[in-house]
């Protein structure tokens, strides 16, 4: 596509960048008006980051529980506690955190989570009236202008590499399948995956350096071997079966459904409310948040922190030093997501396709699980390009110009993949995420996260970075259920979930 054509394409930039920073939709209109940015500034966030001593006002209201963070973990906790006098605080102007449902002229897509393969997400989906649909399509790969389906199955015979490289892929697969992951789980969590890739063709490492950042935030050298070995044994094992499921558009539908179900409690749910301090007291906990230009403090019997741990450590006072030190060992990557919206079929060869050597790692097709429904007619082909970045690249996302460059590079690379992908989209959307996914580094699962999520007397820890070994929607739900259970134990009794909606 020519530079002139791209200059007049509509780019939409959205999403928060730094901790506790609400940023409204930012339209990067290039036709032909100057850039228009609509959103809050970063002053409050930077003050929290820099340890600014806020003058905390006295508590003016009391609740049973305050939940900080309105992503999947916070929404799940609020849903489970909806018969309590709760308060849910979310710094963004929308619910759903890093994964929420979007719509383009009736076509659904998500800004984050693609699929689940855990019972927790499926059980919650069923409970709230959503039916997870099977993906039923092993991941393919595009290399050197060729699409190869089922990469780690039948695809290994057809990868566009010399025979010796294909043989190296096969030997790697066969040797990984011989590892007893259950017996060696602790050992393998504490060594890097590079220990297992170093004796094979460099193309093997290149493939995993592309796959890892998208799934668990880290390249081979920084990945706990257990995480990668588990995935390969799932994808290539002798009894392989694709158990992944998703919803039309993606997992943002779970958060959309939860927020809709909670509308009767909307007086207990505050958007654009950036929490700045959580202060445990002898018989309660005080939570101070910034909203509508002023600070407000509320008191509660307990608080559930459904926020990333690096934020949590900044705002929760009296946290044990051992716990704070464990949290400091958790590293996060910047992870923008680029959605390409087409008004014609452009790419539908597979659900999740890997693209080594590009500015994005993989592509998912938004309507994959409903494409074959009787009577369904695709109006828009919406493709999600996952674009994890290295930590040192985070500053690029601070400006809309930087985000536009990222999105433009993704589009340029996508158009070069295959002859059919050389097409102009209707719109390009980029959702910028500064710290959404922790890196599954050696020792995280067995040494770091168990300490990082330990409950305090009145403060409990949820969020997708609480359970591990990787950051997923399912683990965010598991973390919420655990935190709610711990909160009930603190009260001296189990918190029984209320009746299902409509029951």
LUMVOTI-970113 format. One record per residue (C-alpha): residue in three letters; z, x, y. Coordinates in Angstrom, 3 decimals. Layout:
<ala; <Z; X; Y>>,
...
END
This chain:
<unk; <0.000; 0.000; 0.000>>,
<unk; <-0.877; 1.378; 3.427>>,
<unk; <1.796; 2.429; 5.913>>,
<unk; <0.536; -0.199; 8.335>>,
<unk; <0.977; -2.983; 5.773>>,
<unk; <4.483; -1.812; 4.931>>,
<unk; <5.437; -1.657; 8.600>>,
<unk; <4.812; -5.394; 8.850>>,
<unk; <6.597; -6.363; 5.653>>,
<unk; <9.831; -8.276; 5.975>>,
<unk; <12.863; -6.345; 4.765>>,
<unk; <16.231; -8.077; 4.465>>,
<unk; <19.308; -5.843; 4.419>>,
<unk; <22.652; -7.255; 3.328>>,
<unk; <25.989; -6.235; 1.882>>,
<unk; <29.137; -4.373; 2.835>>,
<unk; <29.267; -0.611; 2.892>>,
<unk; <32.792; 0.651; 3.402>>,
<unk; <36.104; -0.678; 2.221>>,
<unk; <37.366; -3.838; 3.916>>,
<unk; <34.210; -4.135; 6.057>>,
<unk; <32.594; -7.550; 6.233>>,
<unk; <28.907; -7.307; 7.088>>,
<unk; <26.920; -10.480; 7.503>>,
<unk; <23.247; -10.744; 6.572>>,
<unk; <21.381; -8.124; 8.525>>,
<unk; <17.744; -8.917; 9.086>>,
<unk; <15.502; -5.931; 9.427>>,
<unk; <12.555; -7.791; 10.921>>,
<unk; <9.477; -5.624; 11.351>>,
<unk; <7.021; -8.236; 12.560>>,
<unk; <6.897; -7.039; 15.354>>,
<unk; <10.351; -7.496; 16.937>>,
<unk; <12.839; -4.619; 16.988>>,
<unk; <15.529; -4.348; 14.347>>,
<unk; <18.057; -7.169; 14.580>>,
<unk; <21.434; -6.496; 13.002>>,
<unk; <23.909; -9.321; 12.599>>,
<unk; <27.314; -8.228; 11.379>>,
<unk; <30.782; -6.940; 12.144>>,
<unk; <31.627; -3.391; 13.091>>,
<unk; <33.501; -0.871; 10.962>>,
<unk; <36.566; -0.322; 13.166>>,
<unk; <39.112; -2.022; 10.896>>,
<unk; <37.715; -0.315; 7.790>>,
<unk; <37.788; 3.126; 9.296>>,
<unk; <41.315; 2.585; 10.555>>,
<unk; <42.438; 1.745; 7.020>>,
<unk; <40.589; 4.764; 5.650>>,
<unk; <42.187; 7.054; 8.227>>,
<unk; <45.714; 5.743; 7.682>>,
<unk; <46.046; 3.911; 10.995>>,
<unk; <49.624; 2.549; 11.346>>,
<unk; <49.076; -1.177; 11.900>>,
<unk; <51.857; -3.123; 13.637>>,
<unk; <52.456; -5.631; 10.843>>,
<unk; <53.586; -9.063; 12.080>>,
<unk; <56.303; -11.029; 10.335>>,
<unk; <55.298; -13.455; 7.578>>,
<unk; <54.488; -16.944; 8.839>>,
<unk; <53.697; -18.700; 5.532>>,
<unk; <54.784; -18.474; 1.911>>,
<unk; <52.756; -18.844; -1.297>>,
<unk; <53.348; -18.523; -5.002>>,
<unk; <50.757; -15.772; -5.267>>,
<unk; <48.248; -13.973; -3.038>>,
<unk; <45.014; -12.734; -4.633>>,
<unk; <43.188; -9.983; -2.743>>,
<unk; <39.456; -9.771; -3.453>>,
<unk; <36.972; -12.580; -4.085>>,
<unk; <34.674; -10.975; -6.650>>,
<unk; <34.532; -12.079; -10.266>>,
<unk; <38.052; -10.813; -11.003>>,
<unk; <39.664; -12.440; -7.964>>,
<unk; <37.787; -15.699; -8.433>>,
<unk; <38.787; -15.797; -12.109>>,
<unk; <42.435; -15.191; -11.225>>,
<unk; <42.329; -17.955; -8.597>>,
<unk; <40.679; -20.305; -11.085>>,
<unk; <43.388; -19.615; -13.671>>,
<unk; <46.093; -20.147; -11.036>>,
<unk; <44.522; -23.121; -9.276>>,
<unk; <47.506; -25.361; -9.978>>,
<unk; <49.740; -22.873; -8.122>>,
<unk; <50.189; -22.484; -4.387>>,
<unk; <47.796; -19.515; -4.153>>,
<unk; <45.944; -17.775; -1.350>>,
<unk; <42.672; -15.935; -2.050>>,
<unk; <41.522; -13.362; 0.524>>,
<unk; <37.992; -11.952; 0.662>>,
<unk; <36.736; -9.460; 3.236>>,
<unk; <33.080; -10.543; 2.965>>,
<unk; <31.521; -13.712; 4.421>>,
<unk; <30.723; -14.911; 0.898>>,
<unk; <32.372; -15.156; -2.513>>,
<unk; <31.238; -13.076; -5.464>>,
<unk; <31.807; -9.471; -4.403>>,
<unk; <28.995; -7.215; -5.585>>,
<unk; <27.373; -9.857; -7.785>>,
<unk; <26.528; -13.185; -6.270>>,
<unk; <23.741; -15.670; -6.670>>,
<unk; <20.836; -15.734; -4.236>>,
<unk; <17.917; -18.138; -3.990>>,
<unk; <14.417; -17.794; -2.650>>,
<unk; <12.700; -21.169; -2.240>>,
<unk; <14.427; -22.500; -5.325>>,
<unk; <14.041; -19.339; -7.446>>,
<unk; <17.372; -17.777; -8.430>>,
<unk; <18.242; -14.098; -8.581>>,
<unk; <21.386; -11.986; -8.403>>,
<unk; <22.533; -9.108; -6.239>>,
<unk; <24.367; -7.415; -9.095>>,
<unk; <25.335; -8.044; -12.715>>,
<unk; <22.406; -8.473; -15.095>>,
<unk; <23.869; -9.408; -18.485>>,
<unk; <27.025; -9.528; -20.610>>,
<unk; <27.759; -8.750; -24.225>>,
<unk; <31.459; -9.562; -24.325>>,
<unk; <33.319; -12.664; -25.447>>,
<unk; <35.400; -12.894; -22.263>>,
<unk; <32.419; -13.684; -20.032>>,
<unk; <30.871; -16.076; -22.536>>,
<unk; <34.154; -17.952; -23.010>>,
<unk; <34.666; -18.316; -19.263>>,
<unk; <31.045; -19.389; -18.798>>,
<unk; <31.448; -22.121; -21.396>>,
<unk; <34.705; -23.278; -19.850>>,
<unk; <33.177; -23.707; -16.403>>,
<unk; <30.061; -25.446; -17.662>>,
<unk; <27.548; -22.596; -17.845>>,
<unk; <25.561; -21.773; -20.966>>,
<unk; <24.755; -18.122; -21.475>>,
<unk; <21.211; -17.600; -22.768>>,
<unk; <20.078; -14.802; -25.126>>,
<unk; <18.101; -11.873; -23.711>>,
<unk; <16.598; -11.107; -27.144>>,
<unk; <14.492; -8.171; -25.943>>,
<unk; <15.265; -4.523; -26.569>>,
<unk; <14.805; -2.353; -23.496>>,
<unk; <11.440; -0.737; -22.921>>,
<unk; <10.557; 2.336; -20.865>>,
<unk; <7.728; 3.178; -18.472>>,
<unk; <6.714; 6.849; -18.508>>,
<unk; <3.479; 8.394; -17.216>>,
<unk; <1.928; 4.999; -16.527>>,
<unk; <2.620; 3.638; -20.026>>,
<unk; <4.986; 0.829; -20.990>>,
<unk; <6.704; 1.438; -24.331>>,
<unk; <8.669; -1.533; -25.721>>,
<unk; <11.884; -1.128; -27.737>>,
<unk; <12.501; 2.450; -26.622>>,
<unk; <15.130; 3.448; -29.197>>,
<unk; <13.651; 1.432; -32.052>>,
<unk; <9.947; 1.356; -32.827>>,
<unk; <9.220; 2.809; -29.389>>,
<unk; <10.179; 6.355; -30.374>>,
<unk; <6.867; 6.679; -32.230>>,
<unk; <4.909; 5.680; -29.119>>,
<unk; <6.547; 7.438; -26.182>>,
<unk; <3.832; 9.264; -24.154>>,
<unk; <5.165; 12.717; -24.971>>,
<unk; <3.890; 15.498; -27.250>>,
<unk; <4.842; 15.043; -30.887>>,
<unk; <7.559; 17.703; -30.772>>,
<unk; <9.298; 15.813; -27.938>>,
<unk; <9.098; 12.501; -29.805>>,
<unk; <10.547; 14.240; -32.847>>,
<unk; <13.383; 15.535; -30.677>>,
<unk; <14.166; 11.974; -29.553>>,
<unk; <14.286; 10.909; -33.213>>,
<unk; <16.536; 13.758; -34.277>>,
<unk; <18.860; 12.989; -31.390>>,
<unk; <19.028; 9.323; -32.381>>,
<unk; <19.608; 10.111; -36.045>>,
<unk; <22.372; 12.622; -35.319>>,
<unk; <24.172; 10.302; -32.887>>,
<unk; <24.104; 7.534; -35.488>>,
<unk; <26.011; 9.811; -37.881>>,
<unk; <29.018; 10.029; -35.547>>,
<unk; <32.072; 7.984; -36.556>>,
<unk; <32.855; 6.561; -33.150>>,
<unk; <35.941; 4.659; -34.258>>,
<unk; <37.674; 7.690; -35.774>>,
<unk; <36.710; 10.021; -32.934>>,
<unk; <37.130; 7.581; -30.025>>,
<unk; <39.856; 9.463; -28.139>>,
<unk; <38.219; 12.856; -28.661>>,
<unk; <34.821; 11.577; -27.511>>,
<unk; <36.279; 9.940; -24.404>>,
<unk; <37.477; 13.328; -23.255>>,
<unk; <34.305; 15.391; -23.607>>,
<unk; <31.045; 15.148; -21.613>>,
<unk; <27.935; 13.627; -23.156>>,
<unk; <26.043; 16.827; -22.270>>,
<unk; <27.734; 18.420; -25.273>>,
<unk; <25.481; 16.231; -27.442>>,
<unk; <22.195; 16.513; -25.503>>,
<unk; <21.955; 20.247; -24.858>>,
<unk; <20.092; 21.185; -28.047>>,
<unk; <17.261; 18.680; -27.638>>,
<unk; <14.122; 18.428; -25.541>>,
<unk; <14.894; 18.151; -21.802>>,
<unk; <13.161; 14.759; -21.767>>,
<unk; <16.064; 13.370; -23.810>>,
<unk; <18.548; 14.351; -21.120>>,
<unk; <16.191; 13.035; -18.440>>,
<unk; <16.143; 9.625; -20.100>>,
<unk; <19.950; 9.456; -20.236>>,
<unk; <20.299; 10.832; -16.711>>,
<unk; <18.287; 7.781; -15.701>>,
<unk; <20.115; 5.293; -17.946>>,
<unk; <23.702; 6.384; -17.268>>,
<unk; <23.960; 5.900; -13.483>>,
<unk; <22.683; 2.332; -13.775>>,
<unk; <25.134; 1.368; -16.526>>,
<unk; <28.249; 3.420; -15.865>>,
<unk; <27.662; 5.377; -12.683>>,
<unk; <27.234; 8.888; -14.101>>,
<unk; <24.631; 11.315; -15.351>>,
<unk; <24.938; 13.138; -18.652>>,
<unk; <27.113; 16.005; -17.359>>,
<unk; <29.698; 13.598; -15.901>>,
<unk; <29.635; 10.931; -18.621>>,
<unk; <32.333; 10.482; -21.246>>,
<unk; <30.511; 10.980; -24.547>>,
<unk; <32.123; 7.892; -26.065>>,
<unk; <30.409; 5.597; -23.565>>,
<unk; <26.865; 6.858; -24.158>>,
<unk; <27.249; 7.218; -27.924>>,
<unk; <28.490; 3.641; -28.132>>,
<unk; <25.396; 2.387; -26.285>>,
<unk; <22.946; 4.364; -28.407>>,
<unk; <24.561; 3.240; -31.650>>,
<unk; <24.267; -0.339; -30.392>>,
<unk; <20.603; 0.079; -29.429>>,
<unk; <19.486; 2.072; -32.478>>,
<unk; <21.919; 1.282; -35.289>>,
<unk; <20.718; 0.152; -38.732>>,
<unk; <22.041; -3.386; -38.212>>,
<unk; <20.973; -3.632; -34.588>>,
<unk; <20.954; -7.056; -32.984>>,
<unk; <20.550; -7.774; -29.291>>,
<unk; <23.657; -9.830; -28.471>>,
<unk; <23.236; -9.616; -24.702>>,
<unk; <23.186; -12.860; -22.768>>,
<unk; <22.680; -13.834; -19.165>>,
<unk; <22.111; -16.819; -16.908>>,
<unk; <19.014; -17.878; -14.975>>,
<unk; <18.837; -15.397; -12.109>>,
<unk; <21.667; -13.200; -13.392>>,
<unk; <25.448; -13.117; -13.583>>,
<unk; <25.913; -14.065; -9.952>>,
<unk; <25.787; -17.613; -11.289>>,
<unk; <29.308; -17.185; -12.709>>,
<unk; <30.740; -16.383; -9.298>>,
<unk; <28.747; -19.178; -7.683>>,
<unk; <30.076; -21.686; -10.210>>,
<unk; <33.669; -20.474; -9.824>>,
<unk; <33.520; -20.731; -6.031>>,
<unk; <31.993; -24.227; -6.270>>,
<unk; <34.704; -25.389; -8.672>>,
<unk; <37.350; -24.084; -6.299>>,
<unk; <36.105; -26.075; -3.312>>,
<unk; <38.956; -28.612; -3.633>>,
<unk; <41.224; -25.638; -2.882>>,
<unk; <39.183; -24.260; 0.001>>,
<unk; <42.178; -24.351; 2.356>>,
<unk; <43.647; -21.660; 0.084>>,
<unk; <40.525; -19.475; 0.152>>,
<unk; <39.767; -17.346; 3.212>>,
<unk; <36.538; -15.445; 3.839>>,
<unk; <36.170; -12.662; 6.410>>,
<unk; <39.797; -11.791; 5.740>>,
<unk; <40.232; -8.009; 5.369>>,
<unk; <43.580; -7.120; 3.840>>,
<unk; <45.210; -4.115; 5.541>>,
<unk; <48.663; -3.938; 3.901>>,
<unk; <50.506; -5.153; 0.806>>,
<unk; <54.219; -4.445; 1.168>>,
<unk; <56.588; -5.220; -1.713>>,
<unk; <59.985; -6.576; -0.671>>,
<unk; <63.120; -7.156; -2.743>>,
<unk; <62.336; -10.780; -3.585>>,
<unk; <58.706; -11.166; -2.470>>,
<unk; <55.656; -9.257; -1.318>>,
<unk; <54.157; -9.384; 2.165>>,
<unk; <50.372; -9.330; 2.569>>,
<unk; <48.829; -8.649; 5.979>>,
<unk; <45.163; -9.330; 6.677>>,
<unk; <42.798; -9.163; 9.630>>,
<unk; <40.912; -12.372; 10.424>>,
<unk; <39.442; -13.958; 13.540>>,
<unk; <40.346; -10.896; 15.569>>,
<unk; <44.052; -10.825; 14.747>>,
<unk; <46.525; -9.734; 12.097>>,
<unk; <48.434; -12.277; 10.032>>,
<unk; <51.111; -11.776; 7.386>>,
<unk; <52.004; -14.099; 4.526>>,
<unk; <54.685; -13.791; 1.847>>,
<unk; <54.383; -14.531; -1.875>>,
<unk; <56.292; -14.158; -5.111>>,
<unk; <53.583; -11.787; -6.293>>,
<unk; <50.178; -10.326; -5.402>>,
<unk; <47.138; -9.700; -7.590>>,
<unk; <44.911; -6.883; -6.330>>,
<unk; <41.364; -7.701; -7.421>>,
<unk; <39.988; -4.892; -5.283>>,
<unk; <38.587; -1.473; -6.239>>,
<unk; <41.406; 0.944; -6.921>>,
<unk; <40.483; 3.343; -4.148>>,
<unk; <40.965; 0.475; -1.677>>,
<unk; <44.090; -0.749; -3.447>>,
<unk; <45.751; 2.672; -3.178>>,
<unk; <45.210; 2.634; 0.581>>,
<unk; <46.813; -0.736; 1.252>>,
<unk; <49.578; -1.149; -1.357>>,
<unk; <52.816; 0.457; -0.218>>,
<unk; <55.455; 1.981; -2.506>>,
<unk; <52.954; 2.645; -5.284>>,
<unk; <54.294; 5.196; -7.797>>,
<unk; <52.894; 8.657; -7.145>>,
<unk; <51.708; 9.028; -10.744>>,
<unk; <49.676; 5.834; -10.358>>,
<unk; <48.308; 6.898; -7.002>>,
<unk; <47.314; 10.263; -8.482>>,
<unk; <45.506; 8.552; -11.364>>,
<unk; <43.567; 6.372; -8.932>>,
<unk; <42.535; 9.481; -7.004>>,
<unk; <40.786; 10.688; -10.172>>,
<unk; <38.476; 7.652; -10.214>>,
<unk; <35.140; 8.344; -8.523>>,
<unk; <32.645; 5.741; -7.320>>,
<unk; <28.932; 5.835; -6.624>>,
<unk; <26.871; 4.096; -3.939>>,
<unk; <24.676; 1.525; -5.645>>,
<unk; <22.138; -0.483; -3.640>>,
<unk; <20.083; -3.150; -5.386>>,
<unk; <16.496; -3.870; -4.299>>,
<unk; <14.868; -7.231; -5.040>>,
<unk; <11.082; -7.450; -4.904>>,
<unk; <9.847; -11.017; -4.432>>,
<unk; <6.277; -11.845; -5.476>>,
<unk; <4.422; -15.138; -5.331>>,
<unk; <2.362; -14.230; -8.401>>,
<unk; <3.039; -12.624; -11.804>>,
<unk; <3.320; -8.858; -11.360>>,
<unk; <5.650; -7.593; -14.092>>,
<unk; <6.911; -9.538; -17.140>>,
<unk; <6.612; -7.040; -19.990>>,
<unk; <10.331; -6.892; -20.741>>,
<unk; <13.709; -8.046; -19.489>>,
<unk; <15.240; -4.653; -18.641>>,
<unk; <12.810; -1.733; -18.381>>,
<unk; <13.752; 1.895; -17.748>>,
<unk; <11.741; 4.053; -15.346>>,
<unk; <12.781; 7.751; -15.446>>,
<unk; <11.644; 9.897; -12.554>>,
<unk; <11.733; 7.213; -9.863>>,
<unk; <14.039; 6.306; -6.982>>,
<unk; <15.295; 3.373; -9.046>>,
<unk; <16.448; 3.455; -12.657>>,
<unk; <15.392; 0.126; -14.146>>,
<unk; <13.868; -3.295; -13.468>>,
<unk; <15.116; -6.685; -14.624>>,
<unk; <13.153; -9.930; -14.497>>,
<unk; <15.149; -12.744; -12.870>>,
<unk; <13.728; -15.683; -14.847>>,
<unk; <13.463; -13.927; -18.221>>,
<unk; <15.728; -16.276; -20.183>>,
<unk; <14.007; -19.434; -18.914>>,
<unk; <10.403; -18.217; -18.807>>,
<unk; <9.483; -19.937; -22.075>>,
<unk; <11.220; -23.241; -21.465>>,
<unk; <8.929; -26.260; -21.911>>,
<unk; <7.540; -27.295; -18.564>>,
<unk; <8.748; -24.204; -16.704>>,
<unk; <6.206; -22.840; -14.231>>,
<unk; <6.924; -19.575; -12.506>>,
<unk; <6.455; -19.818; -8.751>>,
<unk; <7.995; -16.488; -7.861>>,
<unk; <8.224; -13.295; -9.898>>,
<unk; <11.506; -11.807; -8.635>>,
<unk; <12.277; -8.302; -9.865>>,
<unk; <15.578; -6.508; -9.422>>,
<unk; <15.357; -2.736; -9.082>>,
<unk; <18.701; -1.046; -9.715>>,
<unk; <19.034; 1.961; -7.442>>,
<unk; <22.228; 3.948; -8.097>>,
<unk; <22.630; 6.972; -5.855>>,
<unk; <24.651; 10.179; -5.901>>,
<unk; <27.959; 10.275; -4.034>>,
<unk; <26.623; 12.697; -1.429>>,
<unk; <23.878; 10.183; -0.533>>,
<unk; <26.327; 7.458; 0.515>>,
<unk; <25.816; 8.028; 4.247>>,
<unk; <22.170; 6.950; 3.947>>,
<unk; <23.385; 3.365; 3.536>>,
<unk; <25.380; 3.397; 6.773>>,
<unk; <22.359; 2.388; 8.843>>,
<unk; <19.757; -0.299; 8.441>>,
<unk; <17.041; 2.307; 8.934>>,
<unk; <18.480; 4.260; 6.012>>,
<unk; <18.564; 1.135; 3.850>>,
<unk; <15.003; 0.322; 4.787>>,
<unk; <13.882; 3.814; 3.742>>,
<unk; <15.595; 3.361; 0.371>>,
<unk; <13.927; -0.018; -0.154>>,
<unk; <10.556; 1.305; 0.968>>,
<unk; <10.775; 4.237; -1.461>>,
<unk; <11.678; 1.886; -4.300>>,
<unk; <8.698; -0.313; -3.518>>,
<unk; <6.393; 2.700; -3.316>>,
<unk; <7.542; 3.988; -6.704>>,
<unk; <7.279; 0.548; -8.283>>,
<unk; <3.711; 0.134; -7.102>>,
<unk; <2.759; 3.388; -8.866>>,
<unk; <4.256; 2.443; -12.243>>,
<unk; <1.333; 0.497; -13.708>>,
<unk; <-1.991; -0.858; -12.446>>,
<unk; <-0.574; -4.398; -12.244>>,
<unk; <2.442; -3.344; -10.193>>,
<unk; <0.279; -2.119; -7.321>>,
<unk; <0.790; -5.350; -5.410>>,
<unk; <2.379; -6.419; -2.138>>,
<unk; <5.571; -8.503; -2.381>>,
<unk; <6.315; -11.457; -0.152>>,
<unk; <9.651; -9.941; 0.820>>,
<unk; <11.822; -6.956; -0.039>>,
<unk; <15.601; -7.472; -0.095>>,
<unk; <18.114; -4.640; -0.324>>,
<unk; <21.804; -5.243; -0.930>>,
<unk; <23.793; -2.173; 0.049>>,
<unk; <26.915; -1.379; -1.905>>,
<unk; <28.939; 1.668; -0.954>>,
<unk; <31.479; 1.979; -3.780>>,
<unk; <30.862; -0.782; -6.345>>,
<unk; <30.959; 1.101; -9.643>>,
<unk; <33.315; 3.757; -10.942>>,
<unk; <31.927; 6.698; -12.858>>,
<unk; <32.750; 6.650; -16.577>>,
<unk; <33.858; 10.278; -16.584>>,
<unk; <35.639; 12.092; -19.422>>,
<unk; <39.252; 10.978; -19.730>>,
<unk; <38.893; 7.852; -17.592>>,
<unk; <39.343; 5.336; -20.381>>,
<unk; <42.180; 6.987; -22.289>>,
<unk; <44.028; 8.866; -19.532>>,
<unk; <43.292; 7.425; -16.096>>,
<unk; <42.725; 3.668; -16.193>>,
<unk; <45.832; 2.800; -18.277>>,
<unk; <47.982; 4.370; -15.537>>,
<unk; <45.900; 3.049; -12.638>>,
<unk; <46.319; -0.585; -13.750>>,
<unk; <50.054; -0.484; -14.535>>,
<unk; <51.795; -3.464; -12.952>>,
<unk; <54.380; -2.885; -10.261>>,
<unk; <57.348; -5.239; -10.007>>,
<unk; <55.484; -7.800; -7.887>>,
<unk; <51.986; -6.334; -7.578>>,
<unk; <49.424; -6.657; -10.377>>,
<unk; <46.017; -5.049; -10.749>>,
<unk; <42.721; -6.662; -11.704>>,
<unk; <39.079; -5.868; -10.718>>,
<unk; <36.198; -4.470; -12.762>>,
<unk; <37.613; -0.928; -12.543>>,
<unk; <40.805; -1.843; -14.388>>,
<unk; <39.904; -2.016; -18.074>>,
<unk; <36.969; 0.227; -18.859>>,
<unk; <35.360; 2.100; -20.325>>,
<unk; <32.676; 0.904; -17.860>>,
<unk; <32.566; -1.443; -14.876>>,
<unk; <31.300; -4.841; -16.037>>,
<unk; <31.636; -8.537; -15.291>>,
<unk; <33.311; -9.080; -18.658>>,
<unk; <35.933; -6.408; -17.968>>,
<unk; <36.615; -7.931; -14.550>>,
<unk; <37.395; -11.239; -16.266>>,
<unk; <39.607; -9.518; -18.860>>,
<unk; <41.479; -7.753; -16.046>>,
<unk; <42.064; -11.059; -14.235>>,
<unk; <43.497; -12.690; -17.360>>,
<unk; <45.811; -9.728; -17.919>>,
<unk; <47.021; -9.713; -14.301>>,
<unk; <47.697; -13.457; -14.392>>,
<unk; <49.676; -12.990; -17.607>>,
<unk; <51.713; -10.178; -16.031>>,
<unk; <52.382; -12.349; -12.995>>,
<unk; <53.680; -15.108; -15.275>>,
<unk; <55.915; -12.636; -17.097>>,
<unk; <57.386; -11.559; -13.754>>,
<unk; <58.237; -15.204; -13.037>>,
<unk; <60.021; -15.325; -16.381>>,
<unk; <57.588; -17.649; -18.123>>,
<unk; <53.992; -17.759; -19.242>>,
<unk; <51.497; -19.164; -16.754>>,
<unk; <49.799; -21.945; -18.661>>,
<unk; <46.184; -22.430; -17.569>>,
<unk; <45.582; -25.840; -15.986>>,
<unk; <43.315; -28.393; -17.614>>,
<unk; <39.626; -27.647; -17.521>>,
<unk; <37.727; -29.231; -14.627>>,
<unk; <36.979; -32.841; -15.458>>,
<unk; <39.319; -32.864; -18.467>>,
END
